[in-house]
Amino acid sequence: MENKDVNFNSRIDLEKLKEAVVNIKSELGKIIIGQNDFIDLLLVALLADGHVLIEGVPGVAKTITAKLLAKTIETGFGRIQFTPDLMPSDVLGTSVLNMKTSDFEFKKGPIFSNLVLIDEINRAPAKTQAALFEVMDERQISMDGITYKMDLPFMVLATQNPIEQEGTYALPEAQLDRFLFKIDVGYPKENEEYLILKTHQERKGIPPKNLIETIIKEAELKSYKRQIFDVLIEEKLMNYIVQIVIKTRNHPHLNLGGSPRASIAILNASKAFAAINGRDFVIPEDIKKVIKPVLRHRLILTPEREMEGMTTDKVIEMIIQSVEVPR
């Protein structure tokens, strides 16, 4: 068995990928304190070619973490502040008349970047949110009968505040399903908050982004993403994913369960999780790490359970406990 592992580990050289992940975490650790799971999931989503919805109260480093992650990668970064009066053309772009040629030319909107941070995505009305469907799913937009491809890599990081609901619009299920993860960002622990103050004091007013170095180039990121496809997952582990997702579809506490897209998301994310840990094969713990962030925004509780204070995370945990882990 030991010899098999040796051969297995040498099948894909993940040392550079793992080293890059360690260096990115080190850079972010200069500013971001105690958000290790958050950063891991962002890196997994980046490698798995997925978008991320980040939920948390104001001031828990949602936006700054996304901005600093972008700084560690030599690629384009864009930011869009969603507001109630934002129109689809403000995001995607619009055709404008060129007075010299008398022809209409497409002026690209801010969505045309590589890593795009959308702040307070639930502030914009449904029409503007719907404008993101095609670009998030197919990495392209269609305008006036012409298709415009996005430059790759392309990743949307969207934030929302779970507390303040006035002036917000609930994201439709079809859009939520386009996000690989929904990450809940909580308050730091007491010792972590002390370190936040300490590092803030020691910076002496230097902007955080000035302290962050670029770690990987765009070509390297594309190479690392291709390596994820070669990470192995045994049939019994794929069956484990299937059993969990199917149980969400007939669970008495849920009105809506996970779709096959959720199963694929768990598969891809678990492979990326294995890779950032230097393994070219998936283990059950990789799957367990990604199940909640993949499923929590895709499930809908029954009204009775919602009134009782039940959460999708609790239901997911119940399902995980009810499915035997393959060994």
N, C-alpha and C positions, 0 to 999 in steps of 0.2 A: 504494500500500500504506500509505503514511504517513497519507493522509486517512482510510482505513478505520480505522486504529488510533485516530485522534482521535475519530471517531464512536463507535467501539466503547467507548472509555474513558468517554465521556459518557453511555452508556446507563444505568448505575447509578452513583449517587453514593455511593462507598465511602469518602469522605474522613473522615467522622465515625467510621466503624467503624475505619479504620486509625489515626486519632488516638487512639481509645479503647484500642486494643491497645498502642500506643506508651506511653501513660500508665500502663496496667496494668503493663507490663514495667518501667517506671521506678519505680513504687511497690515492686514485688517486688524490684527490684534494690537497694533499701535494705538488705535482709536476705539475700536469696538470691543467692549468688555462683556464676557459672559454669554454671548449669543452663539455658542458653538454649533448647536443643532440647526439654527437658522442659517448660518453660513454654510454648513454641510449641505443642506437642502438646496440652497441657491447654486452651489457648485454642481450638484447632481443634476439639477434642472438645466443648467448651462450645457453640460455634457450630453444629456439625454434629449436635447433640442426641444425643451418644453418651456411654457410660460408659467409665471408664478403670480398668485394673488396673495398679498401680504396684509394681514389684518392685525391691528393693535391700536391701543389708545395713543394719542399724540405724545411724542417725546420719548419713545422707546427705541429710537434709532432705525426705524423702518427705511426712511428715505436716505439717510446718510450711508447706511450699509450698502444699499443698492448703488449709490453714486460711487462709493469707494471701490466696490467690486469692479465696476466698469473701469475705474482708473488702473486697476491691476492688469487689464487686458488692453493691448494695443488695437483698439477698434473704435468705431463710432459710437457716440453716446448722445441720446436725445431725451428731453424731458418735456412732458405735456401736463399742464395743470388743468384738470377737468373742472368745469364750472357749469351751472344750469343753463347758461346761454351759449354754450359751445356747440357749434354746428359740425356735421360730418366733414365739410370742406376745410374746416380749421384743423382737422386731424390728418385727412388723406391728401388734401391739396385741391386745386381747382384749375380750370382752364381760363387763361387770360388772353386778351387780344393783343397781339404784337403789332403795334402801329406801323412799324417799318415794313413788315411783310403782309400785313392784313390777314394773318392766319392766327388761329387760336393755338396757344402753346400751354402744355400742362406744367403748372408750377407745383412741384412736390411739397407735400406738407411735412410736419415734424415727425410723422411716423416713419419716414424714410431714413432710418438709421440702423445700427446693429443692435445695441442694447437700448431699449426705450423704457424710460420710467414714466408711468402714468400715475400722477398723484391724485388721490381721492376719486377713483374711477366711478364710484357710485354717486357723484355729484352731477354727472351729465345725464340728460334724458335718454330714453330708450333708443331714439333715432340715431344718436351719436354713438351709443354703445354698440348698436347693430352694425355700424360702419366698420367695427373691428373684426367682425366674424370672418370675413374672407382673408384678411391680412394675417390673422392669427392662425388660421387653419391651413391656408395654402401658400403663405408667404408671397402674396401678390395682391394687387388691387385692380379692379376693372373700372375704367372711367371713360365715358364717351365711346364705348366699344373697343377700347384699347386696353390690353393687359400690361401692367407694369410689375416686373419682378422685383422683390426685395433683395438687397445685397445680403449675403449670408456671412456670418451667422446673424440670425434675427431672433431676438428674445424680448418679450414684454414682461416688465415687472410692474405690477399695479398695486397700489396701496388703498386701503379703506379703513375708516374708523368705525368700530362696531358699536360705539356708544351713541354718538351724535347722529340721530336719524332725521332731524329736521332738514328739509331741502335736499334729501337724497332720494335716489331711485334704486330699487332692488335690481340686482343684475339678473337677467333672465337665465333660466337653466341651460339653454343652448350656449350662452356665452360662458357660464361657469364651467361647462364641460370642456371648453377649449383650454382651460388652465390645467397644467400638469399637477401642480400643487396648490393647496391653500395652506399657508403657513401662519399659525397664530403666534404672535410675538407678545410675550408677557413682560411684567416688570422684572428688573434684575434683583438678585439676592442682596442682602445687606452689605456683605463684603465686596460684592461686585460694584455696588453703587458707590462705595468708598473709593474703589479703584478708578471709577469713572471721574469722580471729582479730582482725584490725585493726578491723573493723566491730563485732565483739562487744565489744572493749575500749572503743570510742568510745561505745557505747550506755549504758555505766555502769549496767547492770542494768535499763534500761527494757524492758518486755516488747515483743517484736517487733510484736505486733498494734497496739500504741499508736502506732506510727510509720507505719502504713499508712492511707491515705485511701481513701474510697469514690470510685470513678471513674465507674461507670455505674449507672443506675437499672434496675429490673426491666423497665420499659416499653421502655427503649432496647435492652436485651438482646434482647427479643422482636422488636423491629424489625430488629436486625442479623441475627438468625437467619432471618427471612423473606427477607432480601436474598440469603442463600446459595442459595436456590432459583433465583434469577435469574442466577447465574453460569453462563456458557456453557462447554460442553465439546464439542469437535469429535468427529464420529463415529470418526475414525481414532484418537483418544485413548481413546474408550470401547472400541474394538476392542483397543487395546494392553492395557487392564486385563483384558479377557476372555482374551487370549492368555496372560497371566501366570498368572491364576487356574487356567485349564484345565491348564497345565503342572504345577501342584502336584498335580493329581489323578492324573496318570500318571507321576510322577517315581519312578525306582527307589529313591530314598533315603527315600521317604515312604509310610507306611501310610494316612494320611488327608490329603486336600488341602482346599483352601478351597471353601466353598459359595457359592451365589449371594449369600448375605448378606454374604460377604467382598467380593465384587465391588461390591455397593452401598455397603459401608463405604468402600472405596477411592475410589469416585466422590464420595460426600458429603464425605469428608475432604479430597480434593484440591481440591474447590470452595471449602471453607472456608479452606484454605491459600492459595489464590489471593486470596481476599477480604482476609485479614489483611495481605497484601502490596499491597493497593490495586488488584488486577486483577479485572476481571469476566469473565475467561476463564482457563481452565486451560492450563498448559503442562506438558510432560513432567516437568520438575523437581518440580512439585507432587506428581505421582503418585509419583515416586521417593521423595519425603520421607516418604510415609505407608505405603508398601507393607510395610515390615518391622514397624512397630508394629501394623498391621492384621492381618498374617498370622501372626506368630511364635507366637501362642498358639492358633491354629486348626489348625496342622499337627502331625502326629504322625510322628516318625521311625520307621524300621524298627528293630527291636531290635539288629540288627547295627551299624547306623550309630550308634546311641546308645551302644553299648559302645565304639565307636572314638573317641568324643568329638566326633562331629559335632553341630552345632547347627542348629536351624531357620533361624537367621539366615544361616548359611553356604549352606544349600540355596536360600534365597530369593535370595541374591546370585548364585548360579550361574544361577538361572532368569532373573533380570533381565539378566544378561550374554548369555543365549541368545536373548532377544527383541529384535528390531530396534526402535529408538526411532523413532517417526514424527516427521517434520519438515515 
